[in-house]
């Protein structure tokens, strides 16, 4: 949920996450956009159990997602990356095969 | 790799209170400085700033923030100092006579070289392997706070804060101010234990009235909002299917959609250990703090440390250490006469006495030892990267109680986080097995690159 208390955000930005369009704002971190969209599950562990982010400061590696709109595809920590219009992201919580 | 290597007098890793303080002293004495941080903007975690595109009126109220904010403004006004934001330092190399840093970001690899290095890389939430802590929605309280104060985003639904550290009172009020809902703030400790420590340390607490006032006003805010603040009932399990849906506090079930775990903070120690700095086990919260002399010189020449890297003591202490490190580096580089450096050091050292007493009081209050001792659930994942359970580690410890052997056998600590999540608990378990303190054990070996990096970037 985005706070509405005394705040002006940046320009609207739309990103694609696991094939779904998500509204975001310029300046937001990818992780903040995911949390605001209720997208808490970022990967599955070896037993298929759901995982979410833990530290939100670049140390735990739980928020690794793939950025598909760049070549080669990059794995990035969602908490350290700022959203960009047209960004296409695949979390590791769904299977593509 | 890029061929252009920028050279500086001083490279500072970390744009928090310690790094800023050092930069201000060094800039005043004519040093060419680069400050490198994983975050886009300066501030560190304590003053993690909203994006430039945002305007937030309520950003970081509270008395304890005042002097930190004025320092941040002064730092941002420096015009000779290069700010290198959004980049992770992944390697330190001193073989060429200078201190050469390898930096990684989404754009690839760059290099920075300097005559002196200050490591002021801060701290992170103590990872607490409680059953259910891997569920989406369970997070470090510092991570939650950063989401709220720098991004103005709150997890949906009811947020539970649980642990031992009083910071959670402040995080809870920040969640409420942002329009979120706090289910409860649950302290492990009994109220009588906290009262006894506060009375014993009353003088210290009163002399640090800024922080105490913030905590007291946080408590009043929570009371007005009808948020229960409970004591003496420990969080034992976090439950949920696809994400957090409830938690057990003592004998009660608390319905919640997110949990912020607040048991204290560990120094970021991978860069100090990579560079071979001598470190000590940081009691009582754990982790490795870099050792230093009275000028914040580490055990390795050319490298200084300041702030939580040298032991978690809070932002005011970090700021003072940064000032001393700045003076120490300026002295080392011959930029400042001894008497001037000594004056800066003496002034900061005098103020340190007060803040370090408060940090020691906070350490005693927030001590996570008994919570961690209670957490020995064999099925709970300890190493989140490699899915290694506490039970698997305990089984391996029966054969061999050397932490690095257990790492090899179980893969605990061999994942992308390099053990930042699990090392402290593995060391505690190994120490318990041997009947010694964790300080008597050898921790994990820190390896290049200390942050996950694309192989193609390194060889390209």
Interface residues (C-beta under 8 A of the other chain):
Chain A: X1 X2 X3 X4 X5 X6 X7 X8 X9 X10 X11 X25 X26 X27 X28 X29 X31 X32 X35 X36 X38 X40 X41 X42 X45 X46 X47 X49 X50 X51 X52 X53 X54 X55 X56 X57 X58 X59 X60 X61 X62 X64 X67 X72 X74 X75 X76 X77 X79 X80 X81 X82
Chain B: X38 X39 X40 X45 X50 X51 X52 X53 X54 X55 X56 X57 X58 X86 X88 X106 X124 X125 X127 X133 X134 X135 X136 X137 X138 X139 X140 X142 X143 X144 X146 X147 X148 X151 X152 X153 X154 X155 X156 X177 X178 X179 X180 X242 X243 X268 X381 X384 X385 X387 X415 X416 X417 X420 X421 X451 X452 X454 X456
